[in-house]
Amino acid sequence: MKKIILLALVSLSSICSSTLHSQVNKNKLGAWYMYFWNTQIKQGPWGFQGDVQYRNWNSIGDLEQLLLRGGLTYTPKNAAIKFTLGYGNIQTGTYGSSNETSMEHRIYQEALFPQKIGERFYLTHRLRHEQRFVENQDFRTRYRYNMFVNVPLNKKEITDHTFYLAFYNELFINGQRKITSNRTVALFDRNRLYGALGYAIKKQMKVQLGIMRQTTDALGKNQMQLSFHHTF
């Protein structure tokens, strides 16, 4: 068990050591601190979910983004899928000493459905469509696909006191390409590749520590991620 956890941590550190190409200081590891929650209304099909994310260009203090997001969920009876209609408020900072920020309001729709492969591979697929109202830009849309993979280590299921590996890869594709009268964006927006070691305190409470590599046309940067996942 100890060898498996050590191997997982070594793998995470190898992601962090990859080469960066941007104007951002390549020697600074960014950090994202995140809280995810979801709940059902009286065990019925309706519920709520959301997240709070404090993203930094460095370990803490140099604001990259403050993201507040929440949505209404619907899970059809006898169907392994969850639909969400939500809203996000995003404040984006500027790299370095500048305190300038910009605002974005975002409406999104998503579908989330699980899949199990073998005894230990728990996959979740997420499709998300966003309508974006970014300060000083025209109306924008974006399409996202994320595949999550969780692999329990000391048990076959992620229950109380379970160590597990967590991975995901998310692809972002722009819809509207023209964002101002004289500016357009590429079809490819970004990709996020993530690996982490997780621990389930309880089935409803999990914590993860990992590294995420975010790549755009102009920027490649590694971010440490510390996240808490709460179901109630």
C-alpha positions in Angstrom: 0.0 0.0 0.0 2.8 2.5 0.9 4.6 1.7 -2.4 1.5 2.5 -4.3 1.0 5.8 -2.6 4.7 6.7 -3.1 4.5 5.8 -6.8 1.4 8.0 -7.2 3.2 11.0 -5.6 6.2 10.5 -7.8 3.9 10.5 -10.9 2.3 13.8 -9.8 5.7 15.5 -9.3 6.7 14.4 -12.9 3.7 16.4 -14.3 4.9 19.4 -12.4 8.4 19.3 -13.9 7.3 19.6 -17.5 8.4 22.7 -19.5 6.4 25.9 -19.5 6.2 28.4 -22.5 4.6 31.7 -21.6 5.3 35.2 -20.2 4.2 34.0 -16.8 7.1 33.1 -14.5 7.7 29.4 -15.3 9.3 28.8 -11.9 6.2 29.7 -10.0 3.8 26.8 -9.3 0.2 28.2 -9.1 -2.3 27.0 -6.6 -6.1 26.5 -6.7 -8.0 26.0 -3.5 -11.5 24.5 -4.1 -14.7 23.5 -2.3 -17.3 21.4 -4.2 -20.7 20.6 -2.8 -23.9 18.9 -3.8 -27.2 17.9 -2.2 -30.6 16.4 -3.0 -33.9 17.7 -1.9 -35.6 15.1 0.4 -34.0 12.3 -1.7 -36.0 13.4 -4.7 -34.9 14.0 -8.3 -34.1 17.7 -7.6 -31.1 19.1 -5.9 -28.4 21.7 -5.9 -24.6 21.7 -6.5 -21.9 24.3 -6.6 -18.3 25.2 -6.0 -16.0 28.0 -4.7 -12.6 28.2 -6.3 -9.8 30.6 -5.2 -7.1 30.4 -8.0 -3.6 31.9 -7.7 -0.8 32.5 -10.1 1.5 31.6 -7.2 1.0 29.7 -4.0 -1.3 32.4 -2.6 -1.9 36.1 -2.9 -1.5 36.7 -6.7 -5.1 36.3 -7.7 -5.8 34.5 -11.0 -9.5 33.9 -10.5 -12.2 33.9 -7.8 -15.0 31.7 -9.0 -18.4 31.2 -7.4 -20.8 28.8 -9.1 -24.1 27.1 -8.2 -26.9 25.3 -10.0 -30.1 23.4 -9.8 -29.8 19.7 -10.6 -32.3 17.1 -11.9 -31.7 13.3 -11.8 -34.4 11.3 -13.7 -35.7 8.3 -11.9 -34.0 5.0 -12.8 -31.5 6.9 -15.0 -27.7 7.2 -14.4 -27.5 10.8 -15.5 -27.7 14.2 -13.8 -28.6 17.5 -15.5 -27.7 20.9 -14.1 -28.7 24.5 -15.0 -26.4 26.9 -13.2 -24.8 30.3 -12.9 -21.2 31.4 -12.2 -19.6 34.7 -11.1 -16.0 34.9 -12.0 -13.5 37.6 -11.0 -10.2 37.4 -13.0 -7.0 39.0 -11.8 -3.9 40.1 -13.7 -0.6 38.3 -13.3 2.0 40.1 -11.2 1.8 43.2 -9.0 -1.3 44.7 -10.8 -4.5 44.7 -8.8 -6.7 45.1 -12.0 -9.5 42.6 -12.3 -12.3 41.9 -14.8 -15.7 40.3 -14.3 -17.6 37.5 -16.0 -21.1 36.3 -15.6 -21.7 32.8 -16.9 -24.8 30.6 -17.4 -24.2 26.9 -18.0 -26.0 23.6 -18.7 -24.4 20.3 -18.1 -25.0 16.5 -18.2 -23.1 14.2 -15.9 -23.1 10.4 -16.2 -21.0 7.7 -14.5 -19.4 4.6 -15.9 -17.6 1.7 -14.2 -14.9 -0.4 -15.8 -13.8 -3.5 -14.1 -13.7 -3.6 -10.3 -11.8 -0.4 -9.5 -12.1 2.1 -12.3 -14.9 4.7 -11.7 -15.4 7.0 -14.6 -17.6 10.1 -14.9 -18.2 12.0 -18.1 -19.3 15.6 -18.0 -20.6 17.7 -21.0 -21.0 21.4 -20.3 -22.3 24.3 -22.5 -21.5 27.8 -21.3 -22.9 31.2 -22.2 -20.4 33.8 -21.2 -20.8 37.5 -20.5 -17.3 38.8 -20.2 -16.5 42.4 -19.3 -15.6 44.5 -22.4 -16.2 41.5 -24.8 -19.1 40.4 -27.0 -21.3 37.5 -25.9 -19.4 34.2 -26.0 -20.1 30.5 -25.8 -17.9 27.6 -25.0 -18.2 23.8 -25.0 -16.4 21.5 -22.5 -15.9 17.8 -22.1 -14.4 16.3 -19.0 -13.6 12.7 -18.2 -12.9 11.9 -14.5 -11.3 8.7 -13.4 -11.1 7.6 -9.7 -9.2 4.4 -8.7 -9.6 3.2 -5.1 -6.4 1.8 -3.7 -7.0 0.0 -0.4 -10.7 -0.9 -1.1 -12.7 -1.8 -4.2 -15.1 1.1 -3.6 -14.6 4.7 -2.4 -16.1 4.5 1.0 -15.0 5.6 4.5 -11.2 5.8 4.9 -10.3 5.0 1.3 -7.2 6.2 -0.5 -7.7 6.7 -4.2 -6.1 8.1 -7.3 -8.0 10.8 -9.1 -7.4 11.9 -12.7 -9.2 14.0 -15.3 -8.7 15.6 -18.7 -11.0 18.4 -19.8 -11.1 19.9 -23.3 -12.5 23.4 -23.9 -13.8 24.5 -27.3 -14.9 28.1 -28.2 -18.3 28.6 -29.8 -18.5 32.2 -30.9 -15.0 33.1 -32.2 -15.5 36.9 -32.5 -15.3 38.5 -29.1 -14.9 42.2 -30.1 -15.1 44.2 -33.3 -11.4 43.6 -34.1 -10.5 40.5 -32.1 -11.2 36.8 -32.5 -10.2 33.7 -30.5 -9.1 30.3 -31.7 -11.4 27.3 -31.8 -9.3 25.5 -29.2 -9.6 27.3 -25.9 -7.6 25.2 -23.4 -7.0 21.7 -22.0 -6.6 20.7 -18.4 -4.8 17.5 -17.4 -4.9 16.5 -13.7 -3.6 13.8 -11.4 -4.0 13.6 -7.6 -4.0 11.4 -4.5 -7.4 11.5 -2.7 -8.7 10.4 0.6 -12.3 9.7 1.6 -12.8 10.7 5.2 -16.3 9.5 4.7 -18.2 8.5 1.5 -19.7 12.0 1.5 -16.5 13.9 2.3 -13.3 13.6 0.2 -10.1 15.6 -0.1 -7.7 15.6 -3.0 -4.2 17.0 -3.5 -2.7 17.0 -7.0 -1.2 18.8 -9.9 -3.1 20.2 -12.9 -1.4 21.2 -16.2 -3.4 23.8 -18.1 -2.5 24.5 -21.7 -3.7 27.2 -24.1 -2.2 28.6 -27.3 -0.3 31.2 -25.3 0.3 29.6 -21.9 1.3 26.3 -20.3 1.3 26.3 -16.5 1.1 23.9 -13.7 -1.2 24.4 -10.8 -1.3 22.7 -7.4 -4.9 21.8 -6.5 -6.3 21.2 -3.1 -9.9 20.4 -3.1 -12.7 19.3 -0.7 -15.7 17.4 -2.0 -18.8 17.4 0.1 -22.2 15.6 -0.4 -24.9 16.3 2.2 
